[in-house]
Amino acid sequence: MPRVLVTPLSALEDAIESHRPSHIVTLLSPEHMIETPAGYAAARHLKLGVNDVADPAAGENPPSRIHIDRLLDFSRGWDTKQPLLIHCWAGISRSMASAYAVLCDRAGPGREVEMALVIRKAAGHANPNLLLVHHADAALGRGGRMVEAVKTMGPPLQVMEGVTTALLLPLAPP
């Protein structure tokens, strides 16, 4: 079954070993960016240097539309035969927002709430970065539905770090 994996940086090596993803997305601040893991071509590792801020005026290197455009282009080149692994520092905010963008893209319009609930059911700790979600909503032409759907997820469990979480890829719309 095709799936997107979300993990914190601390579990990256174990997730690669256990799940053998074909593609990896790293969302870390530029000063903490990692090298491409051994055994992966650079073309299968997307590095997005962004900080986990939800207000573009609140910090350096906030998520931008270009980051989401690069993520969506990269994920559309993934054939789903092996998992797509997305990670950030804690596996809670940037990576969950990115996974949500990929799920919504693959599911098609009108399924934003359903995809938000898929994430909430699998990951009580998920707290998708709203700025990334806002940019994904605009890139996918969802008219605010992605942002509103994430707001209906309810408060996350308060944890310092998430765990590796598998999100099943939805079937494409008929």
Summary of the structure (lengths in Angstrom):
residues: 174
radius of gyration: 14.5
end to end distance: 18.3
largest distance: 43.3
contacts: 579
relative contact order: 0.23
helix: 41%
strand: 15%
